[in-house]
Amino acid sequence: PGDSLARISLRFGVPTGELYRMNPHIEGDELREGEFVAVRRDERPYGIGAANGIYYKGCSMEKLGRAMHFCTYITVGAGIYDGERCYESFNGSEVVKLALDNGKLPLIRVYDKSDGSFCSDKGKRKRYIDGLINLAMRGGYRGILLARRDFHDGYEEFLVELRGRMIGLDLILISEISAESPMGISDFSDGAILSCDKCFSEESAGVSFEDFEGRMLTDFANKGEATKTFLEMPTFAVSKNGEFLDTADALHLARGRGAITEKSEIAEICSFADKRYGSLRYNSLNGIKRRLDLGAELGYMGISFDIGRCPLPYLLTYDALFKSVGYANVERRVRCNPDTLENETV
């Protein structure tokens, strides 16, 4: 509801004129709910998002500039809602300008640290929505990434009210969710980011990719929400004690100490022993490829990663694999050849 070609243009990074050329049946900007819109004829939607991580070690403006080419969205600043007010925890004005200069959508990631009471309190809900919108508008952002994992009764109504306000201001709303989130959260937003942080949990130890992560991604896709969801890519290494370390730092640590890396072909996890951390585990490149392949086959909207914690070669790998496996699997899934793809609806 409330969608338009202009918003779809923002969401997928496709010029409005191109959308009109691909959809001659559409007149004007307004769309009817349930109407099919072709988004691309020649390739899978680019669909890559990045968190800038400007406050992380090694994440320079130069690195961000190089990453811009691959992204549709880039999360720039960070805000916090503490239950009473919204405030910016750091200012990302430099990166907002960089993103806009590169034709990208800068978003502010707002961490909801409240107890969720705003869901049932109309006054609190209104103040929260006003605070979110003021935060985005004041910083020149083009949307909000809302980070909250636990959902209370009434959260859906809150999202509907928030997005209704944002539509009128041409702001994009992305929700951060997990596989256990209630159905429909992505439907109340312009899209969602699915966190896969369970891949290092105790329950996943020694379990095959197909039986754990693969099943989780498939079950979520079967709910019908994958097409509006970015699939989060791994950018952390995890110690035996549950400490997190940037993948880039973990790889540097392993190389610097000449560590012997062991690989679990079952779980697609690499690990090595370390004096400080005991042991560190991180996703193998083959495991990442399998996640990308499955995500493309199941029709996920795109991928999301944290540029501050991700080695640049991984970014190049993500981009190349996403586009190659995505196009091949879309072709296979709809059982058609490239000449007929332009007639498919997305």
N, C-alpha and C positions, 0 to 999 in steps of 0.2 A: 504493500500500500504506500502511495506517495512517491513511488519510483518514477524516474524519467530518463530519457536518453542522456540528458546532461549529467545526471548522477552516475549512470552506467559508464559514461565517458570518463568521469573522475575515477571510478572504482577500478576500471581495467586499463586506464591509460590509453584509450583508443579515441582519436579525434571524433567529435560529434558528426562531422561531415562524412567520415568513413562509415559510421553506424547507419546514417541515412542511406548511403549507397548500398549497404548490405541488406537493408530492411526497407525496400520500396513500398511495402504494405503499410508502413507507419507514417501517419501524417501529423505534423506538429510534434511537440515535445512530450505531451502526456501519454501515458500508457495505461491500458486496462490491466487490472490485477489478473495474473495468470497468463498474460500474453507472452509468446515466445519471441526472443530477440537473439539474432545471430551476432556474436561478438567478434569473431575472427573467422576468416575464410582459409587462410593459408597456414596458420600455425596455432599451437596451443596458446591461450592467454599467458602473457609473460609471468604474472603472478609471483613476484618475489618481493618479500618485505625484509627490512633490516632494522635492528635497533642500533643506534649510533654508538653507544658506549663511549661518549666523548670523555667521560671521567675515568675510563679504564686506562691502565698503562699500555702504551703502544698504539692507542687509537688516535692517530693524528688527523688533522683536516685533510692532509694529502691522501691518507688511506681511505677516508670517507669519500673524497672526490673520485677516487678510482672505483669505489664500490657503487657509486651513483648510477653508473651505466646499467647495472644489473637489476636495479630495484624499481618497483612501482610505488611502494610506500617507504618512508623512512621515519622511524620513531626518533624524535629529536630531543625534546625536553622531558623532564619527569616532574610529576605533581603528586600530591598526597591529599587524601580526604581522611581526616581523623575523627569523623563523626559530627563535627561542628562546622568545619570550614575546609575549603580547598585552597591549597597554596602550592607554589612552585618550589620544588626542592633544589633545582638548579636551572639556570637560564640557558636556552639553546639557540639564542637569536642568530649567532654566527652560522649555525648549521641550517637554520630555517632559510636563511638567505641562499646558502649553498644549494639546498634542495630545490628551492623555487627557481633558481638560476638554471638548474638542470631539468626543469619541467617535472619534478617529482612532488609527491604529496607529503609534506612534513606533518607528523602527528605528535601529540603530547601523550605520553603514557602516564595515566593516573592510577596510583596504587590505592585501592580502597581498604583502609585499615580500621574501618568502623565495625560496630557489632551488628550491623544490618538492620537496626531499628528504623532506619529511614523508609524501609519497604512498607511499613504499616502506618507511618506517620506522614500525613499529607504535607504538613508544614515543613518538616525536615526534608522530605523528598523535593519539594519546590526549591528550598534553599540549596540543596545539593546540586540540582540541575542548573540553577542560576550560577552557582560557583564553577561548575564544570565548563559551562559556555563562556563565562567571563575569562576563565583561565585560557581557553583556546583562542578566543578573539583577541585578548590583550597581547598574547605572544605571537600573533600572526600565523598560528597553526591552521591546517586545513582539515583537522579532525582530531578525534580522541581515541586512544587505545585504552580501554577500561580493564584494569587487571583486578579481578576478584574471582576466587575459586569456589568459595562456599556460597550457595544461593538460598535465600530465605523466601517464604511465601510472599508474593507480591513483587518479586524482583522483575518478573516479566512485564508487569504493568509499569514499573519504573522505567524499563528500557523503551517501551512503547512511547511513553511521555517524553523521555529524553530525545529519542530519535525524531519524534514529531517536531520538536523545537529545532533540532539540528537541520532537518530537511529544509526548513524555511531560510536557513542561514548558509546553505551549501556546505555544510560540514559533514564529514564521514565519521561513522561510528563503527569501531571494531571491538569485539569482546574477546577477552582471553578466557578460554574454557579448558576443561579436562574431559577425558572420556566418560567420566561419571556425571558430568553436568546434565541438568534436566534437558529433555528434548525441546528443540525450538529456540534455544538461546540465540543461535546464529540467525534465525528468521526475524528476530526483533532488532537485529543490527544490520549493517551493510556487509558484514563478514565477521569471521572469528579466527582466532589462532588457537590451534589444538596443542596443548602441552603434552609431551610424551616423557615426562620426567620419571615415569615408573620403570624405564628400561634398565635402571641400575638397582632397583629395589630387591629386597630379599626374596620376594616371591618369583622374581625373574631369573634368579641364579640357577645356572645349569639347564634352563628351559630353552628350547629351540626358538628361533625367530618366528617360525610359523605358529608355534603353539602359544606364544606370549604376545610379542609386539604385533605380529601379523594379524592375530585374532582380534586384538584390541582395535587396530585401525579398520579392520573389516567390519566389526560389529558397529563401530561408530558410523561408518559409511552406509551401512544397512539401515540406519535411522533416517537416512535421506538428507544429511546435513553436510556431506563432504564437499559438495559443489560450491559452498560459500565459506569454506574453511581453508586457511593456510596451515600447512603441516610444519610444526616446529622442528628444526634440524638440531642435532646435538652439538653443543659448543662447550660442554663441560667434561672434565675428567673428575671421577669421584674416588675418594680414598676409602679404605676399609672402615674407617671411623665415621664416614658420612660427610667428610669435608669436601668442598667443591674447589676445583682449580680450573682456570681457563685451559682449554685444550691446547692452545698455542704454547702456554707455559709448561704444560705437562710434557709435550713433545720435545721442547727445548731442554727440559730437565733430563729426560731419558737419553737424548743424544749426548748431552754434556757429560753424563756419568757413564756413558757406554752401557746402559742398562740392557739386559736381555728381555725382549718383549715376548710374551706368550700370547697365543691367539686361541680363542675358543671358537671353533668352527660352528658349534651348535648355537651359541648365543650371539655370535658375531661381535664379540667384545675382545679388545686387546688389554693386556695388563702387564705391569712390571713392578718389581720390588723397589722400595725407596726407604731410606733410613728414617726420614721425618714422617712420611705419611703411611708407612707400613706397606701399602700397595696402592697403586692407582689403576683405575679401569677407565677406558674410553671406547667409544664406538669405532670399529674398524671401518676403513673406506668401503669394504665390501658390504658391511652392515648398512652404511649410509646409502650405498647404491640400491640395496634391496628395499630400503624405506622409500627412496625416491621412485623406484620402479612400481612398488605397490601403490604408492600415493597417486601416481599418474594413472595406473590401471583402474583405481577406484574412483577417479574423477575429482580428486582434491583440487581446490582453486589455485593453489600455489604453495610455496614454501616460505618459511620465516627463519631468520637466523640472527645471531647477535654478532655484529661485525667486530666489536671490541674484544670478543673472546674467540673469534674464529680466524684461523690462519688464512691469509689471502689465497693460497693455492686451493684451500677447501672451497672458497667462494667460486673460483673458476670451475672446480669440479661440480659443485651444486648446479651452477648455471648450465654447463654443458650436458650433464646427465639429465637434468629436469627437462630440458628442451628435447633431447633426443628420445628418451624413453617415453616422454609425454606424448609426442606426436605419433610415435610408432604404436603406442597402446591405444590411443584414441582411434586411430585407423582400424586397428584390429577389433576394438570393442564395438564400433558401429558397423563393422563388416562392410566397408565400402572402400573405394579407391580414392586417391587425392582429387581426381576430376569431379567427384560428386560431393566432396566435403563442403563446398560452399552452399550446398542446399540443406545441410544439416542445421538444426536449431540448437542453441546452447542455452 
